[in-house]
């Protein structure tokens, strides 16, 4: 294909994570011509999972890379095309969507945004190094690995407090570190968390995560006094917010947290434009719900395209 030449597809998906790959598989299996575009290639947040043990039907547990490679091969076996490239813009001309990259443009009858959300990091020494080895951003995914262990939660909003409550069902030694002297979560959630025995550490921030092969401790600083202390722990669960990746579709209606609003068909306010996975406004974000979103979007898009033809 020459530079800036346009290719036509029935269905283009932006994002190669679990939602995007599932959507590609269902759409391609349904007979649509399908293209998946992702700057990092296939995988998304799933690649950070060391042991995916709660995905129905996948047992024993597999690592996120193995799971992703299988999803990619499955989608490609039905004819989906997956390209590693950056999407620069999205436009709608008449009844078609035009997706532009640096070297090409792609036209499609239907488009799915599956760009996901990224965790807001602490940006402290040890966080990146110990991700998957004691540092986690998902209590449901990784909490069971630390049953009866010393757990530290970082954050002060609804997500942090709710996840701390869940972790307290797995361990009696759960502490939550928050930079302010009061939590930002709803009072009912805070009350439930404290009643569950979660120990709060106010006016404090994590300055470093330490360990050998895995997490062994955190360095905590009091923001008012500057005093630093070291706390032994086996796991650090970070819930300081998520950043939905919506730069390409800023015009779409979103919820107060910035997630794209859709109907039950995964369709946004723009006909033919779908959103699936962690970028979408919903109450529960897991690999299994992302896959479900992608499958629904593909099914509805397939019906829309078949009817149009």
Backbone torsions as a table, in degrees:
resi	resn	phi	psi	omega
1	UNK	NA	127.6	-180.0
2	UNK	-72.7	164.0	-176.5
3	UNK	-60.4	132.2	178.0
4	UNK	66.3	11.0	172.0
5	UNK	-70.1	145.9	-177.8
6	UNK	-99.7	133.6	173.3
7	UNK	-108.6	147.9	179.4
8	UNK	-107.5	136.6	175.2
9	UNK	-134.3	160.4	172.9
10	UNK	-72.4	-40.1	-167.8
11	UNK	-144.7	121.1	176.2
12	UNK	-113.1	135.0	-179.9
13	UNK	-117.7	128.3	176.1
14	UNK	-103.5	109.9	-176.6
15	UNK	123.2	122.2	-175.7
16	UNK	-109.5	29.0	175.8
17	UNK	-83.1	-161.3	-176.7
18	UNK	-60.0	-42.2	-179.5
19	UNK	-65.3	-46.0	-179.0
20	UNK	-64.9	-43.1	-179.2
21	UNK	-68.8	-38.8	177.4
22	UNK	-65.1	-41.5	179.3
23	UNK	-64.1	-39.6	178.6
24	UNK	-63.7	-43.3	-179.4
25	UNK	-62.1	-49.0	-177.7
26	UNK	-66.0	-40.3	-179.1
27	UNK	-68.8	-43.5	-179.4
28	UNK	-67.5	-40.0	178.0
29	UNK	-64.5	-28.1	178.4
30	UNK	-82.3	2.7	175.0
31	UNK	98.3	5.3	179.4
32	UNK	-85.6	151.7	169.5
33	UNK	-82.8	126.4	-167.9
34	UNK	-129.6	136.3	175.7
35	UNK	-128.9	132.2	175.4
36	UNK	-112.5	129.9	179.8
37	UNK	-120.4	130.2	179.0
38	UNK	-154.6	131.3	-178.5
39	UNK	-61.0	-37.8	-177.4
40	UNK	-94.5	-0.2	-174.5
41	UNK	83.8	-170.4	-177.2
42	UNK	-71.4	146.3	173.2
43	UNK	141.3	-68.1	-177.8
44	UNK	66.7	-150.9	-176.7
45	UNK	-64.5	-22.6	-177.9
46	UNK	-60.0	-29.5	-178.3
47	UNK	-62.5	-19.8	-179.4
48	UNK	-83.8	-7.8	-176.6
49	UNK	-83.0	121.0	-179.9
50	UNK	-74.6	-43.7	179.9
51	UNK	-137.3	107.4	178.7
52	UNK	-86.3	92.3	-172.5
53	UNK	-105.4	-5.3	-176.4
54	UNK	-113.8	16.6	175.9
55	UNK	-88.7	120.7	-174.9
56	UNK	-56.2	130.0	176.0
57	UNK	89.4	-10.4	176.9
58	UNK	-104.1	101.3	-176.3
59	UNK	-156.5	132.7	-0.5
60	UNK	-61.5	169.8	-177.3
61	UNK	-61.7	148.1	174.1
62	UNK	-122.2	160.6	176.4
63	UNK	-79.1	161.5	-176.0
64	UNK	-61.1	-34.4	-179.9
65	UNK	-65.9	-44.9	178.3
66	UNK	-61.9	-43.4	179.3
67	UNK	-60.6	-45.3	-179.2
68	UNK	-64.6	-44.5	-179.6
69	UNK	-60.7	-37.5	178.3
70	UNK	-67.1	-43.8	178.0
71	UNK	-61.4	-42.4	-179.5
72	UNK	-63.2	-47.7	179.6
73	UNK	-61.8	-37.9	-179.8
74	UNK	-64.5	-45.6	179.0
75	UNK	-63.8	-42.8	-179.1
76	UNK	-67.8	-30.3	179.9
77	UNK	-65.5	-24.2	177.8
78	UNK	-92.1	-1.6	175.3
79	UNK	110.1	-0.1	178.6
80	UNK	-68.3	143.2	177.4
81	UNK	-107.5	132.2	-177.4
82	UNK	-121.6	122.1	-178.7
83	UNK	-119.9	138.7	175.8
84	UNK	-93.9	103.1	-177.1
85	UNK	-161.6	159.1	-179.7
86	UNK	-92.9	130.7	175.2
87	UNK	-86.9	127.7	-177.6
88	UNK	-95.4	-34.8	-177.7
89	UNK	-159.8	160.1	176.2
90	UNK	-130.6	131.9	176.2
91	UNK	-135.3	160.3	173.8
92	UNK	-122.2	121.5	-180.0
93	UNK	-119.6	112.0	-176.8
94	UNK	64.4	-124.1	-179.8
95	UNK	-99.0	9.3	-176.2
96	UNK	-121.3	152.8	174.3
97	UNK	-98.3	141.1	177.5
98	UNK	-119.3	119.8	-179.2
99	UNK	-109.6	122.3	-177.0
100	UNK	-108.7	135.0	172.0
101	UNK	-115.3	-174.4	-177.6
102	UNK	-65.1	-34.2	-172.8
103	UNK	-116.5	-5.4	-175.3
104	UNK	-156.5	168.6	171.9
105	UNK	-132.5	150.7	-176.0
106	UNK	-131.4	134.0	-179.6
107	UNK	-108.3	139.5	-178.1
108	UNK	-147.9	149.6	176.7
109	UNK	-73.1	-36.1	178.6
110	UNK	-132.5	151.2	-176.2
111	UNK	-136.1	140.3	178.7
112	UNK	-123.3	126.8	175.8
113	UNK	-93.6	112.2	-179.9
114	UNK	-130.5	45.8	-173.4
115	UNK	-80.8	-8.2	172.8
116	UNK	72.8	-165.3	178.0
117	UNK	-140.1	147.6	178.8
118	UNK	-109.8	148.9	179.0
119	UNK	-73.6	140.5	173.6
120	UNK	-77.5	115.3	-175.0
121	UNK	-83.5	159.6	174.3
122	UNK	-77.7	-25.8	-178.1
123	UNK	59.8	48.4	177.8
124	UNK	-120.9	157.0	177.6
125	UNK	-57.3	136.0	177.4
126	UNK	95.6	-20.7	-177.1
127	UNK	-63.1	-52.6	-178.9
128	UNK	-67.3	-41.7	-176.8
129	UNK	-63.3	-33.3	-175.7
130	UNK	-104.3	8.1	174.5
131	UNK	-62.5	125.4	-175.4
132	UNK	87.9	-6.0	178.9
133	UNK	-129.7	38.2	178.9
134	UNK	126.6	-26.5	173.9
135	UNK	-93.9	127.6	-177.2
136	UNK	-142.1	157.9	177.4
137	UNK	-121.5	13.7	-177.4
138	UNK	-147.0	106.3	-179.0
139	UNK	-67.6	-39.9	-179.9
140	UNK	-62.9	-38.5	-178.8
141	UNK	-70.2	-47.8	-167.0
142	UNK	-113.9	-11.6	-178.6
143	UNK	-52.8	-45.8	-178.0
144	UNK	-59.1	-20.1	177.7
145	UNK	-72.4	-14.3	-175.4
146	UNK	-120.3	33.2	176.6
147	UNK	-60.3	130.7	179.9
148	UNK	62.5	23.0	176.8
149	UNK	-106.2	172.9	177.2
150	UNK	-85.1	119.0	-174.0
151	UNK	-119.5	135.7	174.9
152	UNK	-115.2	131.4	174.6
153	UNK	-110.6	139.6	179.2
154	UNK	-118.6	124.1	179.7
155	UNK	141.7	172.9	-178.5
156	UNK	-145.9	6.3	179.9
157	UNK	-92.7	-170.9	-179.6
158	UNK	-58.2	-43.1	-177.8
159	UNK	-63.2	-47.4	-178.7
160	UNK	-61.2	-46.5	-178.0
161	UNK	-68.6	-39.1	178.7
162	UNK	-65.6	-41.6	179.6
163	UNK	-68.8	-33.7	176.7
164	UNK	-64.2	-37.7	176.7
165	UNK	-61.8	-45.8	179.0
166	UNK	-61.1	-45.2	-178.4
167	UNK	-64.8	-28.3	178.5
168	UNK	-67.6	-16.8	175.4
169	UNK	-80.2	-12.8	-179.1
170	UNK	-104.1	-24.6	-177.7
171	UNK	-147.7	145.1	177.7
172	UNK	-88.7	-1.0	-177.7
173	UNK	-118.9	77.2	179.4
174	UNK	-121.6	127.2	176.7
175	UNK	-118.8	148.7	177.8
176	UNK	-124.5	128.3	-177.2
177	UNK	-105.5	126.6	-178.4
178	UNK	-135.4	138.7	-174.2
179	UNK	-73.3	-15.3	-179.6
180	UNK	-108.5	176.8	-178.8
181	UNK	-92.3	-1.5	173.3
182	UNK	-140.8	150.1	178.9
183	UNK	-79.5	153.4	178.4
184	UNK	-89.1	-9.2	-177.0
185	UNK	-69.7	166.2	175.0
186	UNK	-61.8	144.7	-174.2
187	UNK	-60.4	-37.1	179.6
188	UNK	-61.8	-37.3	178.9
189	UNK	-69.6	-41.7	179.0
190	UNK	-62.0	-45.9	-179.4
191	UNK	-60.0	-42.5	-179.8
192	UNK	-65.4	-39.6	180.0
193	UNK	-64.5	-46.7	-179.5
194	UNK	-66.4	-36.4	178.0
195	UNK	-66.6	-25.3	179.4
196	UNK	-79.3	-3.8	176.7
197	UNK	93.2	9.3	177.3
198	UNK	-70.4	131.1	-175.4
199	UNK	-93.0	118.6	-179.3
200	UNK	-85.2	144.7	173.4
201	UNK	-127.5	100.6	-173.5
202	UNK	-84.9	166.0	174.3
203	UNK	53.1	36.3	-174.1
204	UNK	-136.2	150.8	177.1
205	UNK	-133.1	151.4	175.1
206	UNK	-83.4	126.2	-179.7
207	UNK	-101.6	-23.9	-179.1
208	UNK	-162.2	146.5	174.1
209	UNK	-113.7	125.2	-172.0
210	UNK	-119.0	158.9	177.5
211	UNK	167.9	-177.1	175.8
212	UNK	-107.5	-96.5	175.2
213	UNK	-74.4	-32.2	-179.3
214	UNK	-140.4	175.9	-178.8
215	UNK	-61.2	135.8	178.3
216	UNK	-127.0	-24.3	-179.1
217	UNK	-167.0	168.4	173.5
218	UNK	-129.7	145.7	172.7
219	UNK	-96.4	122.4	-175.8
220	UNK	-117.0	136.1	179.4
221	UNK	-117.2	133.1	174.2
222	UNK	-77.2	122.4	-173.6
223	UNK	-71.3	-17.1	-178.9
224	UNK	-92.3	-37.0	-176.8
225	UNK	-104.1	-19.7	-177.1
226	UNK	80.6	-1.3	-179.0
227	UNK	-70.8	137.9	179.6
228	UNK	-112.0	144.0	178.4
229	UNK	-137.8	155.2	177.7
230	UNK	-110.8	128.1	-179.5
231	UNK	-116.0	125.7	176.4
232	UNK	-71.3	138.4	176.9
233	UNK	-161.5	163.6	179.3
234	UNK	-104.6	-19.8	-177.3
235	UNK	-150.8	147.0	176.1
236	UNK	-126.0	114.7	178.5
237	UNK	-102.9	119.6	-173.3
238	UNK	-104.7	120.4	179.7
239	UNK	-133.3	68.0	-179.0
240	UNK	-104.3	17.6	175.4
241	UNK	116.1	159.0	176.4
242	UNK	-119.9	151.6	179.0
243	UNK	-119.3	96.8	178.3
244	UNK	-62.3	137.3	-175.9
245	UNK	-89.6	88.0	-172.7
246	UNK	-119.6	17.1	-175.6
247	UNK	-56.0	-33.9	-176.2
248	UNK	-77.1	-17.0	-175.0
249	UNK	-133.8	48.3	-177.6
250	UNK	-62.0	-21.0	-176.5
251	UNK	-77.3	-13.6	-176.4
252	UNK	-75.4	145.7	174.8
253	UNK	-61.7	139.9	-177.8
254	UNK	-134.8	163.5	175.9
255	UNK	-81.6	176.3	-177.0
256	UNK	-59.1	-21.2	179.5
257	UNK	-92.6	-1.6	176.0
258	UNK	96.4	6.4	179.2
259	UNK	-85.1	146.1	-175.9
260	UNK	-70.3	132.3	177.3
261	UNK	-84.9	134.0	176.2
262	UNK	-135.8	170.4	170.4
263	UNK	-91.3	-171.4	-178.0
264	UNK	-68.5	-14.9	177.2
265	UNK	-90.1	6.4	-177.6
266	UNK	70.9	12.2	-178.2
267	UNK	-89.0	136.7	179.1
268	UNK	-82.7	-169.5	178.7
269	UNK	-70.9	-12.9	177.5
270	UNK	-98.7	117.6	-179.4
271	UNK	-55.3	132.5	179.8
272	UNK	85.4	-6.3	178.5
273	UNK	-106.6	116.3	-175.6
274	UNK	-109.3	160.6	172.7
275	UNK	-134.8	139.5	-176.3
276	UNK	-145.5	148.3	176.2
277	UNK	88.0	-153.8	-171.9
278	UNK	-66.9	-16.3	179.4
279	UNK	-76.7	-13.8	-174.7
280	UNK	-92.9	146.4	177.0
281	UNK	-71.0	120.1	179.9
282	UNK	-165.6	165.3	-173.5
283	UNK	-83.9	-13.7	-172.0
284	UNK	-146.2	124.9	-177.9
285	UNK	-117.4	108.5	178.0
286	UNK	-142.7	167.6	177.8
287	UNK	-58.8	-41.9	-176.4
288	UNK	-66.1	-34.8	178.4
289	UNK	-76.0	-31.7	176.1
290	UNK	-64.6	-43.7	178.4
291	UNK	-62.0	-41.9	178.3
292	UNK	-61.1	-46.3	177.9
293	UNK	-55.8	-47.6	-177.7
294	UNK	-62.6	-40.1	-179.8
295	UNK	-65.9	-42.4	179.6
296	UNK	-63.9	-46.1	179.2
297	UNK	-57.9	-43.7	179.8
298	UNK	-64.1	-41.4	-179.5
299	UNK	-62.6	-47.0	-178.8
300	UNK	-67.8	-40.4	178.2
301	UNK	-62.7	-40.7	179.6
302	UNK	-61.5	-45.4	178.3
303	UNK	-62.9	-41.6	-179.8
304	UNK	-61.3	-44.6	-177.7
305	UNK	-70.9	-40.5	178.6
306	UNK	-62.9	-41.7	179.9
307	UNK	-65.4	-36.8	-179.6
308	UNK	-67.7	-34.9	-179.7
309	UNK	-74.3	NA	NA
